[in-house]
Each structure stands twice: as C-alpha cells, then as structure tokens.
Amino acid sequence: MTLFLNLFACGVAGLAIFLAAQSARSMPRRVSAGDNQLRMLIRGESSPAVVFDSFGPVNLEIWNRVQPGVARFTRTVSYDHGGYWGSQPGPKPRDARRITQELHAALQNAGVAPPYLLVGYSFGGPYARVYAGTYPQEVAGLVLIDPTQEEFMAWLKKNYPDMTRVSEKHLAAQDELGSHQLSLDQAHEALLPHVPITLITGMKPQDLFTRHVLPRWLESHRTWLRPFPQARHIVTTNSGHEVVLSDPPLVIQAIREMVEDLRKANQ
C-alpha cells in the first residue's frame, strides 16, 4: 500500500472498521450491479437522494458519522465498491468508468431514483465527476470533500515520485489503485452538467510533509474551481484530509444547504 493511498486516497480504512461497530442498527444489503452485487446502505426518505462515494479500500462505514445526520432530511446511499468488503468483485479494469457503471446499475436496481446529489470524498471526487459527466441528466449537485485533483497528483508524481509509485502487483491486478491514473484521466475529460458545486478543503496539517504540500493542495482546488464561478469553496483549518471523521457537522451542513437550495429551485 503506497503512501499516496495513505495520505490522499482515504487511507483511513482502520478507522472505518472501528466505526463499523457503531452501525449495528443499520442494515446494509446486497444489490445487483449487473455482473456483481454491491453492499449498500440506504437510509432516509425524500429527494434528492444523496449518494456517498470514496475510494474502494474504504468501506461504507466511513460515512457513519455523516450519513445518519443527512438521512434525517433526505434519502441517502453509501456502498462498498466491487471487490472490497461486502461487495462482490466485478469486471476489470477497476477504473472510474467501471465504478460509475456499477453504481448506476445498483441505484436503479435498489429503487433509488434520481436526481442525485453526489458526495465524493478524497478519490471519490474524481469518481463523482465521472458519474456526473456520464449521467448528467441524473445529477442535481456535487459536494466534493477534500477531493483528489489530477493537477495535484501530477505535481506530486513529478516532485515526489516515490509517493505516487504503484506496485506491479496493483497494476497487474487492475484494481482501483492500479487503475488510479486511468480514473484521473477520465475525470479530467468529464464534462460536468451545470449543477451547484460545493468543495471542502481540509487545511489542518498532520505533519511536516502535509504542512509543506497543503498550499499546493489548496491551489489545485482553487484552480479546478475557476471554471465554476458560482461554486462554493469551504476552507477549514479545523480538519485535515480526514474531515468526514473529524468534522461531520461541517459536511452535513454543506449537504443540507445544497439540498435545501435544490428543493427551493424546484418549487
């Protein structure tokens, strides 16, 4: 497992496992995604449906401190990616397009109708962008939580190549880590629909290295947002990359505000 994954692609699986103990009242179920089945947790009612996404090695329990709060005011969906945790393996490569196709099929088969507000955390950001570009008519908004950006990853690869190097094992397996560059390329090419966007940047340093690279991380978010002048950018110094765990109220409030705005716009 590379440091890239640990620092910038939701390397918080251990905490997610711990949080799983808090979800006894939740009842995830397996839903067909076509060639495989995905473990999904659906809670709440009303529209738009909020769909949470992250990086495959992190299970749906990463959202345990966010999903219950959002489910109080709208329908919510979290899930395990194919081949991880409670979801069955699916076709390869495990790139953003494949992840998107499986999520789309599973939402349909679970009876969760659009419109969707996509919430992408870390590498879930590129996945959400690919979904929005593939199914623009289904997406009502995007909330991107400290999302991985292709510009930043290119800079990191150039200046700190050891941190972004992916093992031959992952490349040969064509798993999500081995397919991450393909996914970033697909996100870069995605044409987003004209929908509200909120982006949260965590700027609390965790160590000397993150203190050094965080300004570049923030700039990558600002650069990506420039073509979207109506987007909302929330910069927090209370949390680092683990914002969904350390500041759930901030995430819930950002989602609530977008849900309320979308409902007002449809009145």
MARLUMZA-598866 format. One record per residue (C-alpha): residue number from 1; residue in three letters; x negated, y, z negated. Coordinates in steps of 0.2 Angstrom, whole numbers, plus 5000, padded with zeros to 4 digits. Layout:
MARLUMZA-598866
REC  num  residuo    c1    c2    c3
REC  NUM      ALA     X     Y     Z
...
This chain:
MARLUMZA-598866
REC  num  residuo    c1    c2    c3
REC    1      MET  5000  5000  5000
REC    2      THR  4992  5016  5006
REC    3      LEU  4991  5032  4996
REC    4      PHE  5001  5040  5009
REC    5      LEU  5016  5030  5004
REC    6      ASN  5012  5033  4985
REC    7      LEU  5012  5052  4987
REC    8      PHE  5023  5057  5001
REC    9      ALA  5034  5042  5006
REC   10      CYS  5043  5039  4990
REC   11      GLY  5030  5029  4981
REC   12      VAL  5042  5028  4966
REC   13      ALA  5049  5011  4968
REC   14      GLY  5044  5006  4950
REC   15      LEU  5055  5020  4943
REC   16      ALA  5069  5015  4954
REC   17      ILE  5068  4997  4947
REC   18      PHE  5069  5004  4930
REC   19      LEU  5084  5014  4935
REC   20      ALA  5092  4998  4941
REC   21      ALA  5096  4994  4923
REC   22      GLN  5107  5009  4922
REC   23      SER  5118  5004  4936
REC   24      ALA  5127  4989  4928
REC   25      ARG  5144  4997  4931
REC   26      SER  5140  4999  4950
REC   27      MET  5144  4985  4961
REC   28      PRO  5134  4986  4977
REC   29      ARG  5140  4974  4991
REC   30      ARG  5133  4967  5007
REC   31      VAL  5139  4975  5023
REC   32      SER  5136  4969  5041
REC   33      ALA  5124  4980  5051
REC   34      GLY  5126  4969  5067
REC   35      ASP  5110  4957  5066
REC   36      ASN  5109  4958  5047
REC   37      GLN  5118  4964  5031
REC   38      LEU  5113  4979  5021
REC   39      ARG  5116  4981  5002
REC   40      MET  5127  4996  5000
REC   41      LEU  5134  5005  4985
REC   42      ILE  5150  5016  4989
REC   43      ARG  5157  5027  4976
REC   44      GLY  5170  5041  4975
REC   45      GLU  5183  5047  4987
REC   46      SER  5187  5062  4999
REC   47      SER  5177  5069  5014
REC   48      PRO  5164  5072  5020
REC   49      ALA  5155  5056  5015
REC   50      VAL  5138  5059  5008
REC   51      VAL  5125  5046  5014
REC   52      PHE  5109  5045  5004
REC   53      ASP  5093  5039  5013
REC   54      SER  5075  5036  5008
REC   55      PHE  5060  5025  5013
REC   56      GLY  5063  5006  5014
REC   57      PRO  5052  5001  5000
REC   58      VAL  5063  5011  4988
REC   59      ASN  5079  5003  4983
REC   60      LEU  5096  5012  4982
REC   61      GLU  5094  5014  4963
REC   62      ILE  5083  5029  4967
REC   63      TRP  5099  5038  4968
REC   64      ASN  5106  5033  4951
REC   65      ARG  5104  5050  4943
REC   66      VAL  5112  5059  4958
REC   67      GLN  5125  5048  4966
REC   68      PRO  5137  5047  4951
REC   69      GLY  5137  5066  4950
REC   70      VAL  5141  5068  4968
REC   71      ALA  5154  5054  4968
REC   72      ARG  5164  5065  4956
REC   73      PHE  5169  5076  4970
REC   74      THR  5167  5066  4986
REC   75      ARG  5163  5049  4994
REC   76      THR  5145  5043  4993
REC   77      VAL  5135  5029  5000
REC   78      SER  5117  5023  4996
REC   79      TYR  5109  5007  5003
REC   80      ASP  5094  4996  5004
REC   81      HIS  5085  4996  5021
REC   82      GLY  5084  4980  5031
REC   83      GLY  5071  4968  5024
REC   84      TYR  5070  4976  5007
REC   85      TRP  5078  4972  4990
REC   86      GLY  5096  4966  4993
REC   87      SER  5096  4969  5012
REC   88      GLN  5093  4956  5025
REC   89      PRO  5078  4958  5037
REC   90      GLY  5083  4965  5054
REC   91      PRO  5075  4966  5072
REC   92      LYS  5058  4975  5074
REC   93      PRO  5050  4987  5075
REC   94      ARG  5057  4995  5059
REC   95      ASP  5057  5012  5066
REC   96      ALA  5069  5027  5063
REC   97      ARG  5080  5022  5078
REC   98      ARG  5082  5004  5071
REC   99      ILE  5086  5011  5054
REC  100      THR  5098  5023  5061
REC  101      GLN  5107  5010  5072
REC  102      GLU  5109  4998  5057
REC  103      LEU  5116  5012  5045
REC  104      HIS  5128  5017  5059
REC  105      ALA  5135  5000  5061
REC  106      ALA  5136  4997  5042
REC  107      LEU  5145  5013  5039
REC  108      GLN  5158  5008  5052
REC  109      ASN  5160  4990  5045
REC  110      ALA  5161  4997  5027
REC  111      GLY  5176  5008  5032
REC  112      VAL  5166  5024  5028
REC  113      ALA  5172  5037  5041
REC  114      PRO  5163  5052  5047
REC  115      PRO  5160  5066  5045
REC  116      TYR  5144  5063  5036
REC  117      LEU  5133  5074  5025
REC  118      LEU  5116  5066  5027
REC  119      VAL  5104  5067  5012
REC  120      GLY  5087  5062  5016
REC  121      TYR  5073  5061  5003
REC  122      SER  5055  5060  5007
REC  123      PHE  5053  5049  5023
REC  124      GLY  5072  5049  5023
REC  125      GLY  5071  5066  5030
REC  126      PRO  5065  5060  5047
REC  127      TYR  5077  5046  5046
REC  128      ALA  5091  5058  5043
REC  129      ARG  5086  5069  5058
REC  130      VAL  5085  5054  5070
REC  131      TYR  5103  5049  5064
REC  132      ALA  5109  5067  5067
REC  133      GLY  5101  5068  5084
REC  134      THR  5108  5051  5089
REC  135      TYR  5126  5053  5082
REC  136      PRO  5128  5072  5082
REC  137      GLN  5147  5071  5083
REC  138      GLU  5147  5062  5066
REC  139      VAL  5136  5073  5056
REC  140      ALA  5143  5088  5047
REC  141      GLY  5127  5094  5037
REC  142      LEU  5109  5089  5032
REC  143      VAL  5102  5091  5014
REC  144      LEU  5083  5087  5016
REC  145      ILE  5074  5084  4999
REC  146      ASP  5056  5086  5000
REC  147      PRO  5056  5079  5017
REC  148      THR  5041  5072  5026
REC  149      GLN  5036  5083  5041
REC  150      GLU  5027  5077  5056
REC  151      GLU  5016  5093  5056
REC  152      PHE  5010  5090  5039
REC  153      MET  5006  5071  5042
REC  154      ALA  4996  5076  5057
REC  155      TRP  4986  5088  5047
REC  156      LEU  4984  5076  5033
REC  157      LYS  4978  5062  5046
REC  158      LYS  4965  5075  5053
REC  159      ASN  4958  5081  5036
REC  160      TYR  4961  5065  5025
REC  161      PRO  4961  5050  5037
REC  162      ASP  4959  5038  5023
REC  163      MET  4975  5043  5015
REC  164      THR  4986  5040  5031
REC  165      ARG  4977  5024  5037
REC  166      VAL  4989  5010  5039
REC  167      SER  4983  4992  5037
REC  168      GLU  4983  4980  5052
REC  169      LYS  4995  4969  5041
REC  170      HIS  5008  4983  5041
REC  171      LEU  5005  4987  5060
REC  172      ALA  5007  4969  5065
REC  173      ALA  5022  4967  5054
REC  174      GLN  5030  4982  5062
REC  175      ASP  5038  4986  5046
REC  176      GLU  5043  5003  5041
REC  177      LEU  5026  5008  5035
REC  178      GLY  5018  5001  5051
REC  179      SER  5031  5010  5061
REC  180      HIS  5030  5027  5052
REC  181      GLN  5021  5036  5066
REC  182      LEU  5034  5030  5079
REC  183      SER  5048  5036  5067
REC  184      LEU  5039  5053  5065
REC  185      ASP  5038  5055  5084
REC  186      GLN  5057  5050  5086
REC  187      ALA  5061  5063  5073
REC  188      HIS  5051  5076  5082
REC  189      GLU  5061  5073  5098
REC  190      ALA  5078  5073  5090
REC  191      LEU  5089  5087  5095
REC  192      LEU  5100  5092  5080
REC  193      PRO  5118  5097  5081
REC  194      HIS  5122  5115  5075
REC  195      VAL  5126  5110  5057
REC  196      PRO  5122  5118  5040
REC  197      ILE  5105  5113  5033
REC  198      THR  5098  5114  5016
REC  199      LEU  5079  5109  5012
REC  200      ILE  5072  5107  4995
REC  201      THR  5053  5109  4992
REC  202      GLY  5045  5102  4976
REC  203      MET  5031  5113  4972
REC  204      LYS  5025  5107  4955
REC  205      PRO  5008  5100  4957
REC  206      GLN  5005  5082  4950
REC  207      ASP  4986  5083  4950
REC  208      LEU  4971  5092  4958
REC  209      PHE  4974  5085  4975
REC  210      THR  4993  5089  4976
REC  211      ARG  4988  5107  4970
REC  212      HIS  4977  5108  4985
REC  213      VAL  4989  5102  4998
REC  214      LEU  5005  5109  4991
REC  215      PRO  5003  5126  5000
REC  216      ARG  5002  5116  5017
REC  217      TRP  5017  5105  5012
REC  218      LEU  5027  5121  5009
REC  219      GLU  5021  5129  5025
REC  220      SER  5026  5113  5035
REC  221      HIS  5044  5115  5028
REC  222      ARG  5044  5134  5032
REC  223      THR  5038  5131  5050
REC  224      TRP  5051  5117  5053
REC  225      LEU  5065  5128  5047
REC  226      ARG  5061  5143  5058
REC  227      PRO  5072  5137  5072
REC  228      PHE  5086  5136  5060
REC  229      PRO  5088  5154  5053
REC  230      GLN  5104  5150  5044
REC  231      ALA  5097  5136  5034
REC  232      ARG  5095  5137  5015
REC  233      HIS  5077  5134  5008
REC  234      ILE  5076  5130  4990
REC  235      VAL  5058  5130  4982
REC  236      THR  5057  5123  4965
REC  237      THR  5042  5123  4953
REC  238      ASN  5051  5113  4941
REC  239      SER  5048  5097  4950
REC  240      GLY  5035  5089  4962
REC  241      HIS  5040  5076  4975
REC  242      GLU  5050  5066  4963
REC  243      VAL  5064  5079  4962
REC  244      VAL  5078  5067  4964
REC  245      LEU  5072  5059  4947
REC  246      SER  5066  5075  4938
REC  247      ASP  5079  5087  4943
REC  248      PRO  5095  5078  4948
REC  249      PRO  5106  5094  4944
REC  250      LEU  5097  5104  4957
REC  251      VAL  5100  5090  4970
REC  252      ILE  5118  5088  4965
REC  253      GLN  5122  5107  4966
REC  254      ALA  5114  5109  4983
REC  255      ILE  5125  5094  4989
REC  256      ARG  5141  5101  4980
REC  257      GLU  5138  5119  4988
REC  258      MET  5137  5111  5006
REC  259      VAL  5152  5100  5003
REC  260      GLU  5162  5115  4997
REC  261      ASP  5157  5126  5012
REC  262      LEU  5161  5112  5024
REC  263      ARG  5178  5110  5016
REC  264      LYS  5182  5129  5017
REC  265      ALA  5176  5129  5035
REC  266      ASN  5189  5115  5039
REC  267      GLN  5204  5123  5031
